[in-house]
Amino acid sequence: MNRSYKFGIVVVLFLVAFLTYLEAIEPEPLNWNPSYSSNDKIPLGAYVLYDNLKDNFAETVKVSKTPFDFLTTYKPEGVYMLINSHLQFDDAELGKLLTWVEEGNTLFLASDAFSKNLLDTLGLNVSTLVPDEGISSRPMLNLVQPELRNDKAYLFDKEVYHSIFSEIDTLDHTVLGISELYSEDLEIEDPEVNFVIVDHGKGQILLNTTPQAFTNFFILYEDNFEYVERALAYLPADATLYWDEYKKAGKTFQTSPLYILLSNKALKWAYYFTLLGALLFVLFEGKRKQRAIPVKEPLQNQTYHFTRTVAGLYLDRKDYKKVAVKKIALFLEYVRLHFRIPTASIDEELYRSLALNSGKDLEEVRKLFQLIQNLESKNSITKEDLLALNTAIASIKHK
C-alpha cells in the first residue's frame, strides 16, 4: 500500500468523522405535524390551550374514548370540545352527539374538514379558500360581534390549507367569526365565514374551520391569545368541559398485542374464558393422568468417607505429615471448586483473590499459606502442627 493511498484513506475517514459530528450536533428539526393533543408542546399541539381551559371552567375532563362510548357510558352534562384536522362521525356516533346537544348541552367542533353527514344535517358546506394573487395562504381571523372584534385581524403566520363555510343558512346559523387570506394591513376586506353557531334543540353547536387557531403556535404569537379567549367566550364558563383526546391526529397509540382483544368487550371475555379453561384443564386433566414421580436418593460423597478412613489410618500410625498433605490437597480443591480460584500458582494474586471472596483479612490468608509452605518443607510434623493447620483452614472456610 503506497503512501498516497494511505493518505486518501485517512482523508476519507476524517471526512466521515467530521460529517458524523456535524449530524450529531445539529439541532432536532421543529415538528410541524398537526397534533391538537393536550399533551403536546409542539407548535401544532394544544398544551397551552388545555392548560388555560382548566382555569376557566368549573372542571375539565379528558376523554380517551369515542364520543359514542363516552356519551353512552357516562351521560355527562356540559361542553364537549373536539379539535382536530378532520372530524369524521359515523351515523350512530353523530346521532348520539346530536341527541346529547338537544338535551341542553354544548358541542364545540374545530376542524379543517367535517364529516358529510354532519354538514348535511346542519345545512352547511365547507370549501378551501384559494388565494386570488400569489401563493400565500396564511389566514387572518377575526370575530364579528363589535364588543369582541379586534381592530386588526389575528394572523396565523404559517402556510396552511384554510377552510371556510361556503354555504350557510342565515336563518338557522349565526356567524361568529370571519377570515381572509393574508394582506399586509391585516384588514379583512372580503370576509369569509369560518366560525358559526347553530341552535339544536335546547343546546348549541359551535363550528370553527380553523383548528390551527387553538394550537400553541397561534396562541403564543403576539396577541393572538385574545382571539381564542373571545372565541371561547361563547361557551358556558360554569359548565364542565369534556376535552376529546380520542379523535386526535397526534393521539397516543396502543402498541400492546392484547389492546385489540381487551378493548372489545366480546373478545375480552372470550380471552378470559380461554385462560380459565386452560387453567382448569391443567388442574384437573393434568392431575388425573400424571404419574407419581419416584423419589431418587442423591448419590453419597464416597470421596469424603474414603478420605476420613485414610486419615484415620494415618492418625493411628501417627503419620501426621501425610494427614497434613491430604488436608492441604483437600483445601486447595475446595478453593478451586468453591471460590473458582486457580491454585496452580501460590502467589500474592491468589492471596488477594481468596481474601476478597472469603471475606477474610489478607494477612490471615497469607499466614495460612506460609504455614502450609512451612509444613510441606518438613519431613515430619507434630500433632500440634496438624492441629494448627486444621484450625487455620477452618478459619478460612467458615465465615
C-alpha positions as CSV (number, residue, x, y, z in Angstrom):
1,M,0.0,0.0,0.0
2,N,1.7,3.2,-1.1
3,R,1.8,6.5,0.8
4,S,-0.8,8.4,-1.3
5,Y,-3.3,5.6,-0.9
6,K,-2.9,5.7,2.9
7,F,-3.3,9.4,2.9
8,G,-6.5,9.1,0.9
9,I,-7.9,6.6,3.4
10,V,-7.1,9.0,6.2
11,V,-8.8,11.9,4.5
12,V,-12.0,9.9,3.8
13,L,-12.1,8.7,7.4
14,F,-11.7,12.3,8.6
15,L,-14.5,13.5,6.4
16,V,-16.8,10.7,7.6
17,A,-16.0,11.5,11.2
18,F,-16.5,15.3,10.6
19,L,-19.9,14.7,8.9
20,T,-20.9,12.4,11.7
21,Y,-20.0,15.1,14.2
22,L,-22.0,17.8,12.3
23,E,-25.0,15.5,12.2
24,A,-24.7,14.8,15.9
25,I,-24.6,18.5,16.9
26,E,-27.4,19.6,14.5
27,P,-30.5,20.6,16.5
28,E,-33.5,18.5,16.1
29,P,-35.9,20.0,13.5
30,L,-39.1,21.5,14.8
31,N,-42.0,19.1,14.5
32,W,-44.8,20.9,12.5
33,N,-47.1,17.8,12.3
34,P,-50.6,18.6,13.4
35,S,-51.4,17.0,16.8
36,Y,-54.0,19.0,18.7
37,S,-53.3,16.9,21.7
38,S,-53.3,18.5,25.2
39,N,-50.1,16.6,25.9
40,D,-48.0,18.0,23.1
41,K,-45.9,21.2,23.3
42,I,-45.0,21.1,19.6
43,P,-46.3,24.1,17.6
44,L,-49.5,22.4,16.4
45,G,-50.2,20.8,19.8
46,A,-52.8,22.1,22.3
47,Y,-50.9,22.1,25.6
48,V,-51.3,25.8,26.1
49,L,-55.0,25.9,25.3
50,Y,-55.9,23.0,27.6
51,D,-53.7,24.4,30.4
52,N,-55.6,27.7,30.3
53,L,-59.0,26.0,29.9
54,K,-58.5,24.3,33.3
55,D,-58.7,27.8,34.9
56,N,-61.8,29.0,33.0
57,F,-64.2,26.1,33.5
58,A,-65.7,24.6,36.6
59,E,-64.0,21.3,35.8
60,T,-62.1,19.8,32.8
61,V,-62.1,16.1,32.0
62,K,-60.0,14.4,29.3
63,V,-62.0,11.8,27.2
64,S,-60.0,9.0,25.7
65,K,-63.0,7.1,24.2
66,T,-65.1,7.6,21.2
67,P,-67.9,10.1,21.6
68,F,-70.4,7.3,21.2
69,D,-68.9,5.2,24.0
70,F,-68.3,8.2,26.3
71,L,-71.8,9.6,26.0
72,T,-73.4,6.1,26.3
73,T,-71.4,5.2,29.4
74,Y,-71.3,8.4,31.5
75,K,-74.3,10.5,30.5
76,P,-72.3,13.8,31.0
77,E,-73.6,17.4,31.0
78,G,-71.6,20.5,29.9
79,V,-69.4,21.3,27.0
80,Y,-67.8,18.7,24.7
81,M,-64.8,20.1,22.7
82,L,-63.3,18.3,19.7
83,I,-60.4,19.8,17.8
84,N,-58.6,18.1,15.0
85,S,-57.5,18.5,11.4
86,H,-60.5,16.4,10.4
87,L,-63.6,15.2,12.3
88,Q,-65.4,12.2,10.9
89,F,-68.5,10.7,12.6
90,D,-70.5,7.6,11.6
91,D,-74.3,7.8,11.7
92,A,-74.6,6.2,15.1
93,E,-72.0,8.4,16.7
94,L,-73.4,11.6,15.1
95,G,-76.9,10.7,16.3
96,K,-75.6,10.2,19.8
97,L,-73.9,13.7,19.7
98,L,-76.9,15.5,18.3
99,T,-79.2,13.9,20.9
100,W,-76.8,14.9,23.6
101,V,-76.9,18.5,22.3
102,E,-80.7,18.5,22.1
103,E,-80.8,17.8,25.8
104,G,-79.3,21.2,26.5
105,N,-75.5,20.7,26.2
106,T,-72.9,22.5,24.1
107,L,-70.7,20.9,21.3
108,F,-67.6,22.7,20.1
109,L,-66.0,21.5,16.9
110,A,-62.9,22.9,15.2
111,S,-61.6,21.2,12.1
112,D,-60.5,21.7,8.5
113,A,-62.9,19.1,7.4
114,F,-66.2,17.8,8.8
115,S,-68.0,14.5,8.0
116,K,-70.6,14.9,5.3
117,N,-73.4,13.6,7.4
118,L,-72.8,16.4,9.9
119,L,-72.7,19.1,7.3
120,D,-75.8,17.7,5.6
121,T,-77.7,17.6,8.9
122,L,-76.8,21.2,9.8
123,G,-77.1,22.5,6.2
124,L,-73.5,23.6,5.9
125,N,-70.9,23.2,3.2
126,V,-67.1,23.6,3.5
127,S,-64.5,24.5,0.9
128,T,-60.8,25.5,0.8
129,L,-60.0,29.2,0.3
130,V,-57.7,29.7,-2.7
131,P,-55.6,32.9,-2.9
132,D,-56.5,35.2,-5.8
133,E,-53.0,36.6,-6.1
134,G,-49.7,35.0,-5.2
135,I,-49.3,31.7,-3.4
136,S,-49.6,32.7,0.3
137,S,-52.4,31.0,2.2
138,R,-51.8,32.4,5.7
139,P,-55.2,33.0,7.2
140,M,-56.3,36.1,9.1
141,L,-59.1,35.7,11.7
142,N,-61.5,38.0,13.5
143,L,-64.8,37.9,15.2
144,V,-67.9,39.8,14.1
145,Q,-69.5,40.9,17.4
146,P,-68.5,44.6,17.9
147,E,-67.5,44.0,21.6
148,L,-65.3,41.0,20.6
149,R,-64.0,42.2,17.2
150,N,-60.4,43.5,17.1
151,D,-59.2,46.5,15.1
152,K,-56.6,44.3,13.3
153,A,-57.1,40.7,12.3
154,Y,-55.2,37.9,14.0
155,L,-52.7,36.3,11.7
156,F,-51.8,32.6,11.7
157,D,-48.2,33.1,10.3
158,K,-47.8,29.7,8.6
159,E,-48.9,28.4,5.2
160,V,-51.9,26.1,5.6
161,Y,-54.9,24.9,3.7
162,H,-57.6,27.3,5.0
163,S,-61.2,26.1,5.0
164,I,-64.3,28.2,5.2
165,F,-68.1,27.8,5.2
166,S,-69.0,28.3,1.6
167,E,-72.7,27.7,2.3
168,I,-74.7,28.7,5.4
169,D,-78.4,29.3,6.2
170,T,-78.6,32.7,7.8
171,L,-82.0,31.8,9.4
172,D,-80.5,28.9,11.3
173,H,-76.9,29.8,11.6
174,T,-75.3,32.7,13.4
175,V,-72.0,33.9,12.1
176,L,-69.5,34.4,14.9
177,G,-66.2,34.7,13.1
178,I,-64.7,35.6,9.7
179,S,-61.4,35.1,7.9
180,E,-59.4,36.0,4.8
181,L,-56.0,35.2,3.4
182,Y,-53.1,37.4,4.4
183,S,-52.8,41.1,3.5
184,E,-50.2,43.5,4.7
185,D,-52.6,45.8,6.5
186,L,-54.2,42.9,8.4
187,E,-57.7,44.2,7.4
188,I,-60.4,41.7,6.3
189,E,-61.9,43.4,3.3
190,D,-63.6,40.4,1.7
191,P,-64.7,38.3,4.7
192,E,-65.4,34.6,4.5
193,V,-67.2,32.7,7.3
194,N,-65.1,30.4,9.4
195,F,-67.0,30.3,12.7
196,V,-70.7,29.7,13.2
197,I,-73.1,28.7,16.0
198,V,-76.2,26.5,15.4
199,D,-79.1,26.1,17.8
200,H,-80.0,22.4,18.1
201,G,-82.8,21.5,20.5
202,K,-82.1,23.0,23.9
203,G,-78.4,23.1,23.2
204,Q,-75.9,24.7,20.7
205,I,-73.2,23.6,18.3
206,L,-70.2,25.8,17.6
207,L,-68.2,25.0,14.4
208,N,-64.8,26.6,13.5
209,T,-62.9,25.7,10.3
210,T,-59.6,26.9,11.7
211,P,-58.3,24.4,14.3
212,Q,-54.8,25.9,13.9
213,A,-56.2,28.9,15.9
214,F,-56.3,26.8,19.0
215,T,-52.7,25.5,18.9
216,N,-49.6,26.5,20.9
217,F,-48.1,28.4,17.9
218,F,-51.1,30.6,17.3
219,I,-51.9,31.3,20.9
220,L,-48.3,32.3,21.7
221,Y,-47.9,34.5,18.6
222,E,-48.1,38.2,19.5
223,D,-51.7,39.0,20.9
224,N,-53.4,36.0,19.2
225,F,-54.5,34.6,22.6
226,E,-57.1,37.4,22.6
227,Y,-58.9,35.7,19.6
228,V,-59.0,32.3,21.5
229,E,-60.3,34.0,24.7
230,R,-63.0,35.8,22.8
231,A,-64.0,32.8,20.6
232,L,-64.4,30.6,23.6
233,A,-66.4,33.3,25.5
234,Y,-69.5,31.8,23.7
235,L,-69.1,28.7,25.9
236,P,-70.7,28.5,29.3
237,A,-67.8,29.0,31.8
238,D,-69.7,27.5,34.8
239,A,-70.0,24.1,33.0
240,T,-67.8,21.0,32.9
241,L,-65.6,20.9,29.9
242,Y,-65.0,17.5,28.3
243,W,-61.8,17.6,26.2
244,D,-61.6,15.0,23.5
245,E,-58.3,13.1,23.3
246,Y,-59.5,10.3,21.0
247,K,-60.1,12.0,17.7
248,K,-56.7,13.4,17.5
249,A,-54.0,13.3,14.8
250,G,-51.4,13.1,17.5
251,K,-53.1,10.7,19.9
252,T,-51.0,8.0,21.6
253,F,-51.5,4.7,20.0
254,Q,-51.6,1.5,22.0
255,T,-48.9,-0.9,20.9
256,S,-49.7,-3.9,23.1
257,P,-50.8,-7.0,21.1
258,L,-53.6,-7.5,23.6
259,Y,-55.0,-4.0,23.1
260,I,-57.5,-5.1,20.4
261,L,-58.6,-8.1,22.4
262,L,-59.1,-6.1,25.7
263,S,-60.7,-3.1,24.1
264,N,-63.5,-5.1,22.7
265,K,-66.0,-6.5,25.3
266,A,-66.8,-9.7,23.5
267,L,-63.2,-10.5,22.6
268,K,-62.0,-9.6,26.1
269,W,-64.4,-12.1,27.7
270,A,-63.5,-14.8,25.1
271,Y,-59.8,-14.3,26.1
272,Y,-60.6,-14.6,29.8
273,F,-62.7,-17.7,29.3
274,T,-59.8,-19.3,27.2
275,L,-57.4,-18.6,30.0
276,L,-59.8,-20.0,32.6
277,G,-60.4,-23.1,30.5
278,A,-56.7,-23.7,30.1
279,L,-56.2,-23.3,33.9
280,L,-59.0,-25.8,34.7
281,F,-57.5,-28.3,32.2
282,V,-54.1,-28.2,33.8
283,L,-55.6,-28.5,37.3
284,F,-58.0,-31.4,36.7
285,E,-56.9,-33.2,33.5
286,G,-53.2,-33.0,34.3
287,K,-53.7,-34.2,37.9
288,R,-55.7,-37.2,36.8
289,K,-53.2,-38.5,34.2
290,Q,-49.9,-37.7,35.7
291,R,-48.0,-40.5,37.5
292,A,-46.3,-40.1,40.8
293,I,-42.6,-39.1,40.4
294,P,-40.4,-41.6,42.3
295,V,-38.0,-40.1,44.8
296,K,-34.4,-40.6,43.9
297,E,-31.9,-40.6,46.7
298,P,-28.8,-38.5,45.9
299,L,-25.5,-40.3,45.5
300,Q,-23.4,-40.2,48.6
301,N,-20.0,-38.5,48.5
302,Q,-17.8,-41.6,48.9
303,T,-14.6,-39.5,48.5
304,Y,-15.3,-37.8,51.8
305,H,-15.8,-41.1,53.7
306,F,-12.7,-42.6,52.0
307,T,-10.6,-39.6,53.0
308,R,-11.8,-39.9,56.6
309,T,-10.9,-43.6,56.6
310,V,-7.4,-43.0,55.2
311,A,-6.8,-40.1,57.5
312,G,-7.9,-42.2,60.5
313,L,-5.3,-44.9,59.5
314,Y,-2.5,-42.2,59.3
315,L,-3.6,-40.8,62.7
316,D,-3.5,-44.3,64.2
317,R,0.1,-44.7,62.9
318,K,0.9,-41.1,64.0
319,D,2.0,-40.2,60.5
320,Y,0.9,-36.6,60.8
321,K,2.8,-35.4,57.7
322,K,0.7,-37.5,55.3
323,V,-2.5,-36.4,57.0
324,A,-1.4,-32.7,56.6
325,V,-0.6,-33.3,52.9
326,K,-4.1,-34.8,52.3
327,K,-5.7,-31.9,54.2
328,I,-3.8,-29.3,52.2
329,A,-4.8,-31.0,48.9
330,L,-8.5,-31.1,50.0
331,F,-8.3,-27.4,51.0
332,L,-6.8,-26.4,47.6
333,E,-9.5,-28.4,45.8
334,Y,-12.1,-26.5,48.0
335,V,-10.6,-23.2,46.9
336,R,-10.8,-24.2,43.2
337,L,-14.4,-25.5,43.4
338,H,-16.0,-23.2,45.9
339,F,-14.3,-19.8,45.1
340,R,-13.4,-20.6,41.4
341,I,-9.8,-19.6,42.1
342,P,-6.9,-21.4,40.3
343,T,-4.2,-22.8,42.7
344,A,-1.6,-23.7,40.2
345,S,0.5,-20.7,41.3
346,I,0.6,-19.8,45.0
347,D,1.3,-16.1,45.0
348,E,0.0,-12.7,46.1
349,E,-2.7,-12.7,43.4
350,L,-4.1,-15.9,44.9
351,Y,-3.9,-14.4,48.5
352,R,-5.9,-11.3,47.4
353,S,-8.5,-13.3,45.5
354,L,-9.1,-15.7,48.3
355,A,-9.3,-12.9,50.9
356,L,-11.8,-11.0,48.8
357,N,-14.0,-14.0,48.1
358,S,-13.9,-15.5,51.6
359,G,-14.3,-12.1,53.4
360,K,-11.1,-12.8,55.5
361,D,-8.2,-10.5,56.2
362,L,-5.4,-10.6,53.6
363,E,-2.8,-11.1,56.4
364,E,-4.7,-14.1,57.8
365,V,-4.8,-15.7,54.3
366,R,-1.1,-15.0,53.8
367,K,-0.2,-16.6,57.3
368,L,-2.2,-19.8,56.3
369,F,-0.2,-20.3,53.1
370,Q,3.0,-19.6,54.9
371,L,2.1,-22.3,57.4
372,I,1.3,-24.7,54.5
373,Q,4.6,-24.0,52.9
374,N,6.4,-24.5,56.2
375,L,4.7,-27.8,56.9
376,E,5.3,-29.0,53.3
377,S,9.1,-28.3,53.7
378,K,9.4,-30.5,56.8
379,N,10.0,-34.3,56.7
380,S,7.7,-34.9,59.7
381,I,5.4,-32.7,61.8
382,T,3.9,-33.0,65.2
383,K,0.3,-33.4,66.3
384,E,0.3,-29.7,67.4
385,D,1.4,-28.6,63.9
386,L,-1.5,-30.6,62.4
387,L,-4.0,-29.0,64.8
388,A,-2.7,-25.6,63.9
389,L,-3.1,-26.3,60.2
390,N,-6.7,-27.6,60.8
391,T,-7.6,-24.5,62.8
392,A,-6.2,-22.1,60.2
393,I,-8.0,-23.9,57.3
394,A,-11.3,-24.0,59.3
395,S,-11.0,-20.3,59.9
396,I,-10.8,-19.5,56.2
397,K,-13.6,-22.0,55.2
398,H,-16.1,-20.8,57.8
399,K,-17.4,-17.2,57.8
